[in-house]
Amino acid sequence: MGLMRRKNQEASVDVLPSPQTSDEKGPFTNVHLNAPHDDPETSLHRGLKSRQITMIAIGGAIGTGLIIGTGSALAKAGPLSILISYTIVGFIVYMVMCALGEMAAYLPIQSGFTGYAARFCDPALGFSLGYTYWFKYIIVTPNQLTAAALVIQYWVPREKVNPGVFIAVFLVTIIAINYLGIKYFGEIEFWLSSIKVLTIVGLLILSLVLVLGGGPDHDRKGFRYWKNPGAMKPAYGTGDTGRFLGLWSTFVTATFAYLGTELVGVTVGEAQNPRRVIPRAIKLTFWRIVVFYVLSVLLIGMLVPYNSNALSFATKQTTGASASPFVVAMIESGISGLPGFLNACILIFVFSAANSDLYIATRTLYGLAKEGNSHRLFAVTDRRGVPIYALGLSASIACIAFLNVSDDSTKVFKYFVNLVTIFGLLTWISILVTHIYFVKARRAQGIEKHQLAYTAPFGLYGTYFALAFCILIAIFKNFDVFVYVEGREGGEHFDTSNFITGYLGIPLYLIMIFGYKLLTHTKGQTPLTADLITGKEAIDLEEEEFLANKAAKQSDKKGGGWFYRRFVSWLF
């Protein structure tokens, strides 16, 4: 693995790839013998500013899973169940982000967390993690494009304009945004994420007003619906067993609502002053989870009973405002006219998700090439630091969104999406495993906590807890395929199609790990062979130069940004 080459600086450091060796400073392993060197032709630009990184972190945690997906969870298991599941999974997500933040702040390399897995744990894990993560996003991107076209049908019926037209428009737009470079991508995503935040905050304020009786019906609901029809709804059974199964089913919904939060780990290679920016984004993640997710599901559970006819209708919708429990709350409180506005906000949510998903797919393929696990062509960047060939391939695959224009292919596409969503959980698991190896290596090589820019607040205890829970969810996430459901299309006693698509991702992930080890004969890292040094010196020098330039610029200013830094920047 090469070192980062600092632009506009005469002195640069390059370490040539070498096989496993031992010297007086300690043994390090570098198995990526085919990885291209870090030169201007294969280097990203650190163009993401602090405010952009933190807002992108928010954008990765806010999506249609929150504004729409909570409705189906509420209808299935009741308000207390979704409050418990979203709170616990939110804590798990925070543990994952803390683990990632500790590694990213110490060594913000361009290949992201796939590089950490290869350097600190096992090259085979880095290989499998990289490709499963890339598979996930080259499928999710076209799915988001299709969702955007479906949202448009709220205003323009399918019979009037073919959805393929809107898919083409959105696809060309996100390709252009990604091609313009990280400077423009970061700025556009900043404003899109800002709109997301304002939308959620507005919905939370409106929901609180409705709970307290400030709506047109002047009905102060409080916790009425927690008593009748109840706080927990039995599912797949009766009594305590049914309530537990209902609760567990919402853990799966909550997990996939949080997926994508790890986007910060992909941006570390393009962040300005990452050792300050990344920890700040991680620390604020906790409060964003509490405010945006936990408070949202609490208020929705107070406003809408799980047996609401309007909620039952909403959960049968595919996308758009009609599928949102917030709209159900508005309707039941006597508010009309807002669904159209909320639909426009959902369109922005979906467009932002498609834009960031293409970015993730591109940077993941780039990271694989940097690690020598893909053709070196995909590591080539243009003068703006954009991996153009990785972008071209990822964008070309996104064209499968046009298949979803046909009704016949919709079902197949949903199965495909179900197949790759497990990769999100496997990503969290891989990050947590890598963090365990990183901490053990750090201790073995004498690197103390005070030498780190950020440390996970719960240490390895939090990592082990989150890892155990993620593995549990991954194993039992599709437990309902074994449950008898009358009239189910996939099978009343056993849903074969959902079983295959829900669990096939796990053996694929393992096959890539063991297949890589079998073909390359590589060995896993030990605490003493894990490479914690390569690239650090160049990053240290780059950080010093950035801070010096920043201090020089600030000395020329007369405190005009004091109000923003004091009262506004904590939010963003």
C-alpha positions as CSV (number, residue, x, y, z in Angstrom):
1,M,0.0,0.0,0.0
2,G,1.4,3.3,-1.0
3,L,1.6,6.6,0.8
4,M,-0.5,9.6,0.0
5,R,1.4,12.1,-2.1
6,R,0.7,15.6,-1.0
7,K,0.1,18.0,-3.8
8,N,1.9,21.3,-4.0
9,Q,4.7,20.1,-1.8
10,E,8.1,19.2,-2.9
11,A,8.9,16.5,-0.4
12,S,6.8,13.4,-0.6
13,V,7.2,9.9,0.7
14,D,6.5,6.7,-1.1
15,V,6.8,3.2,0.2
16,L,6.9,0.5,-2.3
17,P,4.8,-2.6,-1.8
18,S,6.8,-5.4,-0.3
19,P,6.1,-8.9,1.0
20,Q,5.9,-9.6,4.7
21,T,9.1,-8.6,6.4
22,S,10.4,-8.0,9.9
23,D,12.8,-5.2,10.9
24,E,14.0,-3.5,14.0
25,K,11.0,-1.2,14.0
26,G,8.6,-4.0,13.9
27,P,7.1,-6.3,11.2
28,F,4.5,-5.0,8.8
29,T,2.6,-6.9,6.1
30,N,1.7,-5.5,2.7
31,V,0.1,-8.1,0.5
32,H,-1.3,-5.8,-2.1
33,L,1.6,-6.1,-4.5
34,N,-0.5,-5.0,-7.5
35,A,-1.8,-1.8,-6.0
36,P,-0.9,1.3,-8.0
37,H,1.2,3.9,-6.2
38,D,-0.4,7.0,-4.8
39,D,0.5,9.7,-7.4
40,P,-1.5,12.6,-8.8
41,E,-3.0,10.3,-11.4
42,T,-4.5,8.0,-8.8
43,S,-5.1,10.4,-5.9
44,L,-8.3,11.9,-4.6
45,H,-8.5,15.5,-3.6
46,R,-9.3,16.6,0.0
47,G,-12.1,18.9,-1.0
48,L,-14.8,18.1,1.6
49,K,-15.1,20.8,4.2
50,S,-16.1,20.3,7.8
51,R,-19.7,21.5,7.4
52,Q,-20.1,19.3,4.3
53,I,-18.8,16.2,6.0
54,T,-21.1,16.6,9.0
55,M,-24.1,17.3,6.9
56,I,-23.4,14.3,4.7
57,A,-23.2,12.3,7.8
58,I,-26.7,13.5,8.7
59,G,-27.9,12.8,5.1
60,G,-26.6,9.2,5.3
61,A,-28.8,8.7,8.4
62,I,-32.0,10.3,7.2
63,G,-33.9,8.7,4.3
64,T,-37.2,7.2,3.3
65,G,-36.6,4.4,5.8
66,L,-37.4,7.0,8.5
67,I,-40.1,9.0,6.8
68,I,-41.9,6.0,5.2
69,G,-40.6,2.7,6.7
70,T,-41.7,3.4,10.3
71,G,-45.3,3.1,9.2
72,S,-45.1,-0.6,8.4
73,A,-43.2,-1.3,11.6
74,L,-45.8,0.5,13.7
75,A,-48.7,-1.4,12.0
76,K,-47.0,-4.7,12.5
77,A,-45.8,-4.4,16.2
78,G,-47.2,-1.2,17.9
79,P,-45.6,2.0,19.2
80,L,-43.6,0.6,22.2
81,S,-42.0,-2.0,19.9
82,I,-40.7,0.5,17.4
83,L,-39.4,2.8,20.2
84,I,-37.4,-0.1,21.8
85,S,-36.0,-1.3,18.5
86,Y,-35.1,2.0,17.0
87,T,-33.4,3.0,20.3
88,I,-31.3,-0.2,20.6
89,V,-30.4,-0.3,17.0
90,G,-29.5,3.4,17.2
91,F,-27.1,2.6,20.0
92,I,-25.6,-0.2,17.9
93,V,-25.1,2.3,15.0
94,Y,-23.4,4.7,17.3
95,M,-21.0,1.9,18.4
96,V,-20.3,1.1,14.7
97,M,-19.6,4.8,14.0
98,C,-17.4,5.2,17.1
99,A,-15.3,2.1,16.0
100,L,-15.0,3.5,12.5
101,G,-14.2,7.0,13.7
102,E,-11.3,5.8,15.9
103,M,-9.6,4.1,12.9
104,A,-10.5,6.9,10.4
105,A,-9.2,9.7,12.7
106,Y,-5.9,7.8,13.3
107,L,-5.2,6.9,9.7
108,P,-7.6,8.6,7.1
109,I,-6.5,6.6,4.1
110,Q,-8.1,7.0,0.6
111,S,-9.4,3.4,0.4
112,G,-11.6,3.8,3.5
113,F,-12.7,1.0,5.7
114,T,-12.0,-1.6,3.1
115,G,-8.4,-0.6,3.5
116,Y,-8.6,-0.8,7.3
117,A,-10.0,-4.4,7.0
118,A,-7.0,-5.4,4.8
119,R,-4.3,-3.7,6.8
120,F,-5.5,-4.4,10.4
121,C,-7.4,-7.8,10.0
122,D,-7.0,-9.8,6.8
123,P,-6.6,-8.9,3.1
124,A,-9.4,-11.4,2.4
125,L,-11.8,-9.5,4.6
126,G,-10.9,-6.3,2.8
127,F,-11.6,-8.0,-0.5
128,S,-14.9,-9.4,0.5
129,L,-16.0,-6.3,2.3
130,G,-15.1,-4.1,-0.7
131,Y,-17.0,-6.1,-3.3
132,T,-20.1,-6.8,-1.1
133,Y,-20.3,-3.1,-0.4
134,W,-19.9,-2.2,-4.0
135,F,-22.6,-4.8,-5.0
136,K,-25.0,-3.2,-2.6
137,Y,-24.7,0.2,-4.0
138,I,-24.7,-0.6,-7.7
139,I,-28.1,-2.2,-7.0
140,V,-29.4,0.4,-4.5
141,T,-28.6,3.3,-6.9
142,P,-30.9,2.2,-9.7
143,N,-33.5,1.3,-7.1
144,Q,-33.4,4.9,-5.8
145,L,-33.8,6.2,-9.4
146,T,-36.8,4.0,-9.8
147,A,-38.3,5.3,-6.5
148,A,-37.8,8.9,-7.7
149,A,-39.7,8.1,-10.9
150,L,-42.5,6.6,-8.9
151,V,-42.7,9.7,-6.7
152,I,-43.0,11.8,-9.8
153,Q,-46.2,9.9,-10.7
154,Y,-47.9,11.8,-7.8
155,W,-48.0,14.8,-10.3
156,V,-47.4,13.1,-13.7
157,P,-49.4,9.8,-14.3
158,R,-47.6,6.9,-15.8
159,E,-50.0,6.9,-18.7
160,K,-49.0,10.5,-19.6
161,V,-45.2,10.2,-19.4
162,N,-43.2,7.0,-19.3
163,P,-41.2,6.7,-16.0
164,G,-38.1,5.9,-18.0
165,V,-37.9,9.6,-19.0
166,F,-37.6,10.7,-15.4
167,I,-35.1,7.9,-14.7
168,A,-32.9,9.1,-17.5
169,V,-33.1,12.7,-16.3
170,F,-32.2,11.8,-12.7
171,L,-29.4,9.4,-13.8
172,V,-27.8,12.1,-16.1
173,T,-28.0,14.6,-13.3
174,I,-26.3,12.5,-10.6
175,I,-23.6,11.4,-13.0
176,A,-22.9,15.1,-13.8
177,I,-22.8,16.0,-10.1
178,N,-20.3,13.2,-9.4
179,Y,-18.2,14.0,-12.4
180,L,-17.9,17.7,-11.5
181,G,-15.7,16.7,-8.6
182,I,-15.8,16.5,-4.8
183,K,-16.0,20.3,-4.3
184,Y,-19.4,20.5,-6.1
185,F,-20.6,17.1,-4.9
186,G,-20.0,18.1,-1.3
187,E,-21.7,21.5,-1.7
188,I,-24.8,20.0,-3.4
189,E,-25.1,17.2,-0.8
190,F,-24.7,19.8,1.9
191,W,-27.8,21.7,0.8
192,L,-29.8,18.5,0.0
193,S,-29.0,17.2,3.5
194,S,-29.9,20.6,4.9
195,I,-33.4,20.3,3.3
196,K,-33.7,16.8,4.8
197,V,-32.9,18.2,8.3
198,L,-35.3,21.0,8.0
199,T,-38.0,18.6,6.7
200,I,-37.6,16.3,9.7
201,V,-37.4,19.1,12.2
202,G,-40.6,20.6,10.7
203,L,-42.3,17.2,10.9
204,L,-41.2,16.8,14.5
205,I,-42.5,20.2,15.5
206,L,-45.8,19.6,13.7
207,S,-46.1,16.2,15.4
208,L,-45.5,17.6,18.8
209,V,-48.1,20.3,18.2
210,L,-50.6,17.6,17.2
211,V,-49.8,15.4,20.2
212,L,-50.5,18.4,22.5
213,G,-53.8,19.1,20.8
214,G,-52.8,22.0,18.6
215,G,-54.2,20.6,15.4
216,P,-57.6,21.4,13.7
217,D,-59.3,18.7,15.8
218,H,-58.0,20.1,19.1
219,D,-57.6,16.6,20.3
220,R,-54.8,16.2,22.9
221,K,-53.8,12.6,22.3
222,G,-50.9,12.1,24.6
223,F,-50.3,8.3,25.2
224,R,-53.9,7.4,24.6
225,Y,-53.1,4.9,21.8
226,W,-50.6,3.1,24.1
227,K,-53.6,2.1,26.2
228,N,-56.1,1.4,23.4
229,P,-55.4,-0.5,21.2
230,G,-52.1,-1.0,23.1
231,A,-48.4,-0.4,23.2
232,M,-47.3,-3.7,21.7
233,K,-49.1,-5.7,19.0
234,P,-48.7,-9.4,18.8
235,A,-47.4,-10.7,15.4
236,Y,-47.1,-14.3,14.1
237,G,-48.7,-15.5,17.3
238,T,-50.6,-14.6,20.5
239,G,-49.6,-13.5,24.0
240,D,-46.0,-12.8,25.0
241,T,-44.6,-14.9,22.1
242,G,-46.5,-12.9,19.6
243,R,-45.5,-9.6,21.2
244,F,-41.8,-10.7,21.2
245,L,-41.9,-11.8,17.5
246,G,-43.5,-8.4,16.7
247,L,-40.8,-6.6,18.5
248,W,-38.1,-8.6,16.8
249,S,-39.6,-7.9,13.4
250,T,-39.2,-4.2,14.0
251,F,-35.5,-4.7,14.8
252,V,-35.0,-5.7,11.2
253,T,-36.9,-2.6,10.0
254,A,-34.9,-0.3,12.3
255,T,-31.6,-1.8,11.1
256,F,-32.3,-1.1,7.4
257,A,-33.6,2.4,8.3
258,Y,-30.1,3.2,9.7
259,L,-28.1,1.6,6.9
260,G,-25.9,4.1,5.1
261,T,-24.8,5.9,8.2
262,E,-21.3,4.6,7.6
263,L,-20.9,6.9,4.6
264,V,-18.5,9.0,6.6
265,G,-16.0,6.1,6.4
266,V,-16.0,6.5,2.6
267,T,-15.4,10.2,2.6
268,V,-12.3,10.2,4.8
269,G,-10.0,10.2,1.8
270,E,-11.5,13.4,0.5
271,A,-12.0,15.3,3.8
272,Q,-10.1,18.4,4.8
273,N,-8.4,18.0,8.2
274,P,-10.1,14.6,8.8
275,R,-8.6,14.1,12.2
276,R,-10.8,17.0,13.5
277,V,-13.8,16.7,11.2
278,I,-14.4,12.9,11.5
279,P,-14.5,12.8,15.3
280,R,-16.8,15.8,15.4
281,A,-19.2,14.1,12.9
282,I,-19.1,10.9,15.0
283,K,-19.8,12.6,18.3
284,L,-22.9,14.4,16.8
285,T,-24.2,11.1,15.4
286,F,-25.5,10.2,18.9
287,W,-27.7,13.3,19.2
288,R,-28.9,13.0,15.6
289,I,-30.0,9.5,16.3
290,V,-31.9,10.5,19.4
291,V,-33.5,13.6,17.9
292,F,-34.3,12.4,14.3
293,Y,-35.1,8.7,14.9
294,V,-36.0,8.0,18.5
295,L,-38.1,11.2,18.9
296,S,-39.8,10.6,15.5
297,V,-41.0,7.1,16.3
298,L,-42.1,8.2,19.7
299,L,-44.3,10.9,18.3
300,I,-45.6,8.8,15.5
301,G,-46.6,6.1,18.0
302,M,-48.5,8.7,20.0
303,L,-50.3,10.1,17.0
304,V,-51.3,7.0,15.0
305,P,-52.8,3.8,16.5
306,Y,-51.4,0.6,15.0
307,N,-54.9,-0.5,14.0
308,S,-55.7,2.7,12.0
309,N,-57.4,2.1,8.7
310,A,-55.5,5.0,7.2
311,L,-52.2,3.4,8.4
312,S,-53.3,0.0,6.9
313,F,-53.8,1.7,3.6
314,A,-50.5,3.6,3.8
315,T,-48.5,0.4,4.4
316,K,-49.8,-1.0,1.2
317,Q,-48.4,1.9,-0.9
318,T,-45.0,1.5,-2.5
319,T,-43.5,5.0,-2.2
320,G,-44.4,8.7,-1.9
321,A,-46.3,10.7,0.7
322,S,-49.3,8.3,0.7
323,A,-47.0,5.7,2.3
324,S,-45.8,7.9,5.1
325,P,-47.1,7.6,8.7
326,F,-46.6,11.4,9.1
327,V,-49.2,11.9,6.4
328,V,-51.5,9.5,8.2
329,A,-51.1,11.6,11.4
330,M,-51.9,14.8,9.4
331,I,-55.1,13.2,7.9
332,E,-56.3,11.9,11.2
333,S,-55.7,15.3,12.8
334,G,-57.7,17.0,10.1
335,I,-54.9,18.6,8.2
336,S,-55.1,18.7,4.4
337,G,-52.8,20.1,1.7
338,L,-49.4,19.1,3.2
339,P,-49.1,15.6,1.5
340,G,-48.1,17.3,-1.8
341,F,-45.4,19.3,-0.1
342,L,-44.2,16.3,1.8
343,N,-44.1,14.3,-1.5
344,A,-41.7,17.0,-2.9
345,C,-39.5,16.6,0.2
346,I,-39.5,12.8,-0.3
347,L,-38.4,13.3,-3.9
348,I,-35.4,15.3,-2.6
349,F,-34.7,12.5,-0.1
350,V,-34.6,9.9,-2.8
351,F,-32.6,12.1,-5.3
352,S,-30.0,12.8,-2.5
353,A,-29.8,9.0,-1.7
354,A,-29.3,8.2,-5.4
355,N,-26.6,10.8,-5.7
356,S,-24.7,9.7,-2.6
357,D,-25.2,6.0,-3.5
358,L,-23.4,6.5,-6.8
359,Y,-20.6,8.3,-5.0
360,I,-20.2,5.4,-2.6
361,A,-20.2,2.9,-5.4
362,T,-17.6,4.9,-7.3
363,R,-15.3,5.4,-4.3
364,T,-15.6,1.8,-3.1
365,L,-14.5,0.5,-6.6
366,Y,-11.7,3.0,-6.5
367,G,-10.6,1.7,-3.0
368,L,-10.6,-1.8,-4.3
369,A,-8.3,-0.8,-7.2
370,K,-6.0,1.1,-4.7
371,E,-5.8,-2.1,-2.7
372,G,-4.9,-4.2,-5.8
373,N,-8.2,-6.0,-5.7
374,S,-9.5,-4.6,-8.9
375,H,-8.1,-3.4,-12.2
376,R,-5.7,-0.5,-11.7
377,L,-7.7,1.5,-14.3
378,F,-10.4,2.1,-11.7
379,A,-7.9,3.9,-9.5
380,V,-7.1,6.5,-12.2
381,T,-8.4,10.0,-11.4
382,D,-8.7,13.1,-13.5
383,R,-7.4,16.6,-12.6
384,R,-10.4,17.1,-10.3
385,G,-9.6,13.9,-8.4
386,V,-12.6,12.0,-9.7
387,P,-12.0,8.3,-10.4
388,I,-13.6,8.6,-13.8
389,Y,-13.4,5.0,-14.9
390,A,-14.9,3.7,-11.6
391,L,-17.6,6.3,-12.0
392,G,-18.3,5.2,-15.6
393,L,-18.7,1.5,-14.7
394,S,-20.8,2.2,-11.6
395,A,-23.0,4.6,-13.6
396,S,-23.4,2.1,-16.5
397,I,-24.6,-0.5,-14.1
398,A,-27.2,2.0,-12.7
399,C,-28.9,1.8,-16.1
400,I,-30.6,-1.4,-15.0
401,A,-33.1,1.0,-13.4
402,F,-34.8,1.1,-16.8
403,L,-35.7,-2.6,-16.3
404,N,-38.0,-1.5,-13.5
405,V,-40.1,0.4,-16.0
406,S,-41.7,-2.9,-16.8
407,D,-44.2,-4.2,-14.3
408,D,-43.1,-7.8,-14.9
409,S,-39.5,-7.1,-13.7
410,T,-40.5,-5.2,-10.6
411,K,-40.9,-8.3,-8.5
412,V,-37.5,-9.7,-9.6
413,F,-35.9,-6.4,-8.9
414,K,-37.3,-6.4,-5.3
415,Y,-35.8,-9.8,-4.8
416,F,-32.5,-8.5,-6.0
417,V,-32.6,-5.6,-3.6
418,N,-33.5,-8.0,-0.7
419,L,-30.4,-10.0,-1.7
420,V,-28.0,-7.1,-1.3
421,T,-29.4,-5.4,1.7
422,I,-27.8,-8.0,4.0
423,F,-24.5,-6.6,2.8
424,G,-25.2,-3.5,4.8
425,L,-25.3,-5.6,8.0
426,L,-22.2,-7.5,6.9
427,T,-20.4,-4.1,6.4
428,W,-21.2,-3.2,10.1
429,I,-19.9,-6.6,11.2
430,S,-16.7,-6.2,9.2
431,I,-16.1,-2.7,10.6
432,L,-16.6,-3.9,14.2
433,V,-14.3,-6.9,13.6
434,T,-11.6,-4.7,12.1
435,H,-11.8,-2.3,15.1
436,I,-11.2,-5.2,17.5
437,Y,-8.1,-6.1,15.5
438,F,-7.0,-2.5,15.3
439,V,-7.2,-2.0,19.1
440,K,-5.3,-5.2,19.8
441,A,-2.6,-4.1,17.2
442,R,-2.4,-0.6,18.7
443,R,-1.8,-2.0,22.2
444,A,0.7,-4.6,21.0
445,Q,2.7,-2.0,19.1
446,G,2.8,0.5,22.0
447,I,0.5,3.2,20.6
448,E,-1.3,4.8,23.5
449,K,-4.8,6.3,23.6
450,H,-3.4,9.9,24.0
451,Q,-1.8,9.5,20.6
452,L,-5.1,9.0,18.9
453,A,-7.3,11.9,17.6
454,Y,-10.4,10.0,18.8
455,T,-11.2,6.9,20.8
456,A,-14.4,4.9,20.9
457,P,-16.1,6.0,24.3
458,F,-17.1,2.4,25.2
459,G,-13.9,0.8,23.9
460,L,-14.0,-2.9,23.0
461,Y,-17.0,-3.5,25.3
462,G,-19.2,-1.5,23.0
463,T,-17.7,-3.0,19.9
464,Y,-18.3,-6.6,21.2
465,F,-21.9,-5.8,22.2
466,A,-22.7,-4.2,18.8
467,L,-21.0,-7.1,17.0
468,A,-23.0,-9.7,18.8
469,F,-26.3,-7.9,18.1
470,C,-25.5,-7.4,14.4
471,I,-24.7,-11.1,14.0
472,L,-28.0,-12.0,15.8
473,I,-30.0,-9.7,13.5
474,A,-28.1,-11.1,10.4
475,I,-29.0,-14.7,11.3
476,F,-32.6,-14.1,12.2
477,K,-33.5,-11.1,10.0
478,N,-35.8,-13.2,7.8
479,F,-37.3,-15.4,10.5
480,D,-40.8,-14.8,9.1
481,V,-40.1,-17.1,6.1
482,F,-40.4,-20.0,8.5
483,V,-43.7,-18.7,10.0
484,Y,-47.1,-19.8,8.6
485,V,-48.8,-16.9,6.9
486,E,-52.2,-17.7,5.2
487,G,-52.3,-16.7,1.6
488,R,-48.6,-15.7,1.3
489,E,-47.4,-15.7,-2.3
490,G,-44.0,-17.2,-1.6
491,G,-45.6,-20.1,0.4
492,E,-47.8,-20.3,3.4
493,H,-45.6,-22.6,5.4
494,F,-42.2,-21.7,4.0
495,D,-41.4,-18.6,1.8
496,T,-38.7,-20.1,-0.5
497,S,-38.0,-17.0,-2.6
498,N,-37.6,-14.7,0.3
499,F,-35.4,-17.2,2.2
500,I,-33.0,-17.4,-0.8
501,T,-32.8,-13.7,-1.4
502,G,-32.7,-12.9,2.3
503,Y,-29.8,-15.2,3.2
504,L,-27.8,-15.8,0.0
505,G,-25.7,-12.8,0.8
506,I,-24.1,-14.5,3.8
507,P,-22.6,-17.5,1.9
508,L,-21.5,-15.2,-0.9
509,Y,-19.7,-13.0,1.6
510,L,-18.0,-16.0,3.1
511,I,-17.1,-17.6,-0.3
512,M,-15.3,-14.4,-1.3
513,I,-13.3,-14.5,2.0
514,F,-12.2,-18.1,1.8
515,G,-11.9,-18.1,-2.0
516,Y,-9.5,-15.1,-1.8
517,K,-7.4,-16.9,0.8
518,L,-7.4,-20.1,-1.2
519,L,-6.3,-18.4,-4.4
520,T,-3.8,-15.9,-3.0
521,H,-2.5,-18.0,0.1
522,T,-2.5,-14.8,2.2
523,K,-2.4,-14.9,6.0
524,G,-4.4,-12.8,8.4
525,Q,-2.8,-10.1,10.4
526,T,-1.5,-10.5,13.9
527,P,-1.3,-7.6,16.4
528,L,2.4,-7.2,15.5
529,T,2.1,-7.5,11.7
530,A,-0.9,-5.1,11.3
531,D,0.3,-2.1,9.4
532,L,-0.4,1.0,11.6
533,I,2.4,3.1,10.2
534,T,2.4,3.2,6.4
535,G,1.0,6.5,5.2
536,K,0.8,8.1,8.6
537,E,3.8,10.4,8.2
538,A,2.5,11.9,4.9
539,I,-1.0,12.4,6.5
540,D,0.7,14.1,9.5
541,L,2.5,16.5,7.3
542,E,-0.6,17.2,5.2
543,E,-2.5,18.0,8.4
544,E,0.2,20.4,9.6
545,E,0.1,22.2,6.3
546,F,-3.7,22.4,6.3
547,L,-3.8,23.8,9.8
548,A,-1.1,26.3,9.0
549,N,-2.9,27.6,5.9
550,K,-6.2,27.7,7.9
551,A,-4.6,29.7,10.7
552,A,-3.1,32.2,8.2
553,K,-6.5,32.7,6.5
554,Q,-8.3,33.2,9.9
555,S,-5.7,35.7,11.0
556,D,-6.8,37.9,8.0
557,K,-10.4,37.8,9.1
558,K,-11.9,39.9,11.9
559,G,-14.2,37.5,13.6
560,G,-17.1,37.7,11.1
561,G,-17.8,34.0,11.5
562,W,-18.0,34.1,15.3
563,F,-21.8,33.9,15.5
564,Y,-21.9,30.9,13.2
565,R,-19.2,29.0,15.1
566,R,-20.8,29.8,18.4
567,F,-24.5,29.3,17.8
568,V,-25.0,27.4,14.5
569,S,-22.1,25.2,13.7
570,W,-22.9,22.7,16.5
571,L,-25.9,21.6,14.6
572,F,-24.2,21.2,11.3
